[in-house]
Amino acid sequence: MEEKLKEMIEQMRPYLIMDGGDIEYVKYEDNYLYVKLSGSCLHCMYQDNTINDFIFEYFKTEVPELAGIINVNL
C-alpha cells in the first residue's frame, strides 16, 4: 500500500509544482495518509480545499479504504 501511495504522490507532484507548491509522503497509518505540503501550498488559504477536493478524491478512486488525508506541517 505504501508504495502505491508514494507512486500516486509522485504522479501528482508536477501539478502542484506548476503552481509553486509541492507534496511529500510522510506515512500511512490507520487508513489515513499523512502528507506535508510545501512551497506556495504551505500558506495557501485554499490548502484544505486542495487536500479534500483534489488530492483526497484522486486517492479515493484508487484506494477506496483511505479514510482521509492529513497535512502535517512540521
C-alpha positions as CSV (number, residue, x, y, z in Angstrom):
1,M,0.0,0.0,0.0
2,E,2.8,2.4,0.9
3,E,4.5,2.1,-2.4
4,K,1.2,2.7,-4.3
5,L,0.6,5.8,-2.3
6,K,4.1,7.1,-2.9
7,E,3.8,6.4,-6.6
8,M,0.5,8.3,-6.7
9,I,2.0,11.3,-4.9
10,E,4.8,11.3,-7.5
11,Q,2.2,11.4,-10.3
12,M,0.5,14.4,-8.6
13,R,3.6,16.4,-7.8
14,P,4.1,18.0,-11.2
15,Y,0.6,19.7,-11.0
16,L,1.4,21.2,-7.6
17,I,4.9,22.2,-8.6
18,M,3.5,24.1,-11.6
19,D,1.7,26.3,-9.1
20,G,4.8,26.7,-6.9
21,G,3.8,24.1,-4.3
22,D,4.8,20.5,-3.6
23,I,3.7,17.5,-1.6
24,E,5.7,14.9,0.3
25,Y,4.7,11.5,1.6
26,V,5.1,11.3,5.4
27,K,3.3,8.0,6.4
28,Y,0.2,5.8,6.0
29,E,-1.4,4.7,9.3
30,D,-4.8,3.5,10.3
31,N,-6.2,4.2,6.8
32,Y,-5.0,7.8,6.8
33,L,-2.4,9.2,4.5
34,Y,-0.1,11.8,6.1
35,V,1.5,14.3,3.8
36,K,3.4,17.5,4.0
37,L,2.6,20.4,1.7
38,S,5.3,22.9,1.0
39,G,6.1,25.8,-1.2
40,S,3.2,28.1,-2.1
41,C,0.8,25.4,-0.8
42,L,2.2,25.8,2.7
43,H,0.5,29.1,3.5
44,C,-2.2,29.0,0.9
45,M,-5.7,29.7,2.2
46,Y,-7.1,27.0,-0.1
47,Q,-4.9,24.3,1.4
48,D,-7.8,22.4,2.9
49,N,-9.7,22.6,-0.4
50,T,-6.7,21.2,-2.3
51,I,-6.4,18.3,0.2
52,N,-10.1,17.5,0.4
53,D,-11.4,18.3,-3.1
54,F,-8.4,17.4,-5.3
55,I,-5.9,15.1,-3.5
56,F,-8.3,13.0,-1.4
57,E,-10.7,12.5,-4.4
58,Y,-7.7,11.4,-6.6
59,F,-6.5,8.9,-4.0
60,K,-10.0,7.6,-3.1
61,T,-10.6,6.4,-6.6
62,E,-7.5,4.1,-6.4
63,V,-7.5,3.4,-2.6
64,P,-11.2,3.1,-1.5
65,E,-10.2,2.2,2.1
66,L,-8.5,5.5,2.5
67,A,-10.3,7.4,5.3
68,G,-8.7,10.7,4.8
69,I,-5.6,12.8,4.2
70,I,-3.8,14.7,7.0
71,N,-1.4,17.6,6.2
72,V,1.5,17.5,8.7
73,N,3.2,20.9,9.0
74,L,6.5,20.1,10.6
